[in-house]
């Protein structure tokens, strides 16, 4: 069985018939054969007939498809899963990176890649191109032998009143973790939590912590904790952030991806925390050239990650409301919300309820990935 997705689909009020464009079929690698009575669409590769249309009368110019030829229609066939959608699913990676994502679970095998990468507003507005930091040739030989860390301050307080992000990057696998902080003084607490996670979940110990010369890493309490755990401390020379290059490069990658996600969805600056968390989730599941196009997730968890759950960040979603959440028995069973990512420790999605901007976690939703509720020119279907 072959499923043909027609895109785009236009809604015309009061139209009594559904019109199919011959050009859309031809662009889907199909051929048309016919005469004045009948036309048939054939698969160009298999050479098998897929759909036939007929004239109702000799003077008619519109070919009609018989009802029995279309047995069942699904709302999912309205939205074509194309290069643009998967570019957004994985957090706006380059075309070269997206090509190597074919090895991931649930990635569409028939995805067509354009000859030239189409212009993406999120990439154009959110990604910066600056001189790369010098790359070091030395690499760790096992997990958590060397961990890079950096603290980044944001000019805008986030939705949950956070002001900083601290990042932890494993040198061997390139897998990353982040923590959101309200104050710089919480840096040691965040590192203690990360160290406990490494010891409990991976039965490993951090060998060396590489950071810049920031005061948050040089306190007496921080030095004492590192000595108690047997963790070696390495810092860059003051004002030479390039010596902490891997953490700096990851921060740039993280911010490029987060900005592309947020700006493409027209979300306010204070929602950067959701974009950053989603960016890390996608980064760990994206193939990396240094890992021979394997993902950091695979290096850490020893299995290929599934990406079938990914959706376009910031898109609209009709989320199912449990009975106890609805006002009464005649209230709608779903509500239009904004998709904001994948919360840790929850088998579900994170949404923002409108218009009061309250967070909501749900498991059942219908995603409209072409509709961005926060964009002024979006079409709410």
Protein Blocks (a to p, Z undefined) as FASTA:
>chain_A
ZZdddddddddehiabdcddfklmmmnopacdddfkbccdddfklopafbdcddfbfkbc
bdcddfklmmbccfklmpccdfklmmmmnoopafklmmmmmmpghiafkbccdfbdcddf
klmmmpccdddddddfbdcfbehkbccddddddfbdcfkopabdcddddfklopacdddd
fbfklmmmmmmmmmmmmmmmnopacfbdcddfbfklmcfklmmmmmmnopacddddehil
klmmmmmmmmmmmmmmmmmmmmmnopafklmmmmmmmmmmmmmmcccfkloopafklmmn
opacdfklpccehiacdddddfklpmblmbcfbdcdddebjcehiacddddddfkopadd
dfbdcddfkbcfkbmkbccZZ
